[in-house]
Amino acid sequence: MLTQKIIRQEIEELKGIMGSDSLVIPGMWECARPGVLILLWLFIWPLVSFNLFGETTADTLISVGFSSFLGLIILFWIVSARGLILSIPNSFLKSSNVMLFLQNKIKKYTMCYMLTISLLALLCAFFTGAALGYLMPMMFVSIGFVFAFNADVSRYQLSAFTEIVKAVKAQ
């Protein structure tokens, strides 16, 4: 369990690391890899499920196209976020309780999202057979995951932000 004390200690440690100019520039592939995997996942599942149940080419293309567009947006978000996170030295990332906690939380949300999209694609292709029957639920599920994730993670960012403000005021 994260406490204010742990967050405060790790912020002080991170401030020391940032002050010593030991930040690194991560490679593009290292930042993009998880986003590319999600993009492929969002491309493949509607393609497989709509073809599996013999839907029309138009419905398949619409589903794959919109799903891929959403995957592309997610890819940009992931590259941006991982670029910031991976610029922190690896030794701190592996030893930080806050970072390990956030990494585990992100992995759980990602796996749950990918599983939900898979089931959604199969169920919509089987029951509705229409692209709109997949696109609308996929939008609602995606927006729901974004809101849930932001609400969940923002609790910890607020504490960290408070500690950063206190540290800056003390200087």
ABEGO torsion letter per residue (X at the ends): XBBAAAAAAAAAAAAAAAAAGABBBBBAAAAAAAAAAAAAAAAAAAAAAAAAAGBBAAAAAAAAAAAAAAAAAAAAAAAAAAAAAAABBAAAAAABAAAAAAAAAAAAAAAAAAAAAAAAAAAAAAAAGBAAAAAAAAAAAAAAAAAAAAAAAAAAAAAAAAAAAAAAAAX
